[in-house]
Amino acid sequence: MKKSVFVVGALAFFLGLPAGNAWAEALDEKVQNILDEHYQTYKQDEFFSAIQLSTKVGDGETKTYVVGNKSHSPNSPAIDANSLFQIGSITKSFTAVLLLQAEAEGKVSLSNNFATYLPEYDRWSGVTITQLLNMTSGLPNYSDSPTLNYGFVQSPERIWQDEELVDLVYPRANLPSPPLNTGYAYTNTAYTLGGLILEKVYGQSYADLIDEKLLQSLELDNTFYPIPSYPPGILARMVEGNNFNPYTNPELTGRPFDSRNLSWAGAAGGLVANTQDIIDWVRALFIEDQLLNPQQKEKLTQLVSLASGEPIMGTTAAEPTGFGLGVVQGYHEDWGQYWFYQGETLGHRSFYLYFPCNEVIVSALFNSAVDDHNNNVKPLLVGVYQALLDDQPNLVCKSQ
């Protein structure tokens, strides 16, 4: 669920491409070769057994490429386009959209103190819902709690309630409140509170809300919120997760991690999906305007600086990364502005890149969690995006 901000490298493009079906076949072969090479280069260092990747250009066909097996076990079956991974903090954009929709329906105001809806957390009074969603709330991150990480090792089957997760970091009444973080500070606690607000104002579970208002309406048939447990049909499609993060979870490092319990992630990171559905979600979010009215979409994409937490109009060479409401914008001198996100659970990683200037989307899923030092996704995403530009040089974005 922790998001690592990554900066992608410079691009060049080449001319002299084959035409017709041979062109498409050449592109498919090139992307698959990039994926295969990345798999062979990094599978040992990052302890994954599978990668799933999809691309889409404009309203063209979504292309999906796969490599590897469902687990490290001998004779493990190969993955396919229908295999499912945990998508971690990409879930946050779903939670943000639900709250923006709730505001449009008059059920909440994002500028209100969140404790208006959850008075049991009045020791954090003064924090708005917008601050929860754009990571300027200052609230501590329950995922960093030693109690939670100890629980992962000792009782991986434990079903965590949202209130239990918040209580891990909520200031106790008989003790002084610790100072809150200032500026931008990434915290899963904020989105857990967002899920609790949704349940309060709608009188429904978060699971029902996300299914009825988003998954069914958008026909995201390969996206699920399997909390508290996986139905057998979904579990059969899951790719086994692996942990290789010696700094955050040293006791779990180098071994498979039980992927059946995402109760600790909830509204901050509890969805599972495939790359095709991630692309469909990104299109719905940024392109097709199916989810939000113009006012709510503008709020979704209003940015704060990761350096200062202060509002910014958009990313630039001087301010290359900004956080919106569950979405992140980056800037590159060759690409201009683009949107991206990285999600991570204890055993999986998820990524997307979206370029407004040419409506290209690339999404990738891995079945391993790693620390930032061993996260080598950049050459894969850049290589695939470059292959798409090589095929269609008219897609090359001019710097802004």
Secondary structure, 3 states (H helix, E strand, C coil): CCCCCCCCCCCCCCCCCCCHHHHHHHHHHHHHHHHHHHHHHHHHHHCCCEEEEEEEECCCCCEEEEEEECCCCCCCCECCCCCEEECHHHHHHHHHHHHHHHHHCCCCCCCCEHHHCCHHHHHHCCCEHHHHHCCCCCCCCHHHCHHHHHHHHHCCCCCCCHHHHHHCCCCCCCCCCCCCCCCCCCCHHHHHHHHHHHHHHHCCCHHHHHHHHHHCCCCCCCCECCCCCCCHHHHCCECCEEEECCCCCHHHCCEEECCCCCCCCHHHHCCEECHHHHHHHHHHHHCCCCCCCHHHHHHHCCEEECCCCCEECCCCCCCCEEECCCCEEEEECCCEEEEEEEEECCCCEEEEEEECCCCEEEEEEECCEECHHHCCCHHHHHHHHHHHHHHCHHHCCCCC
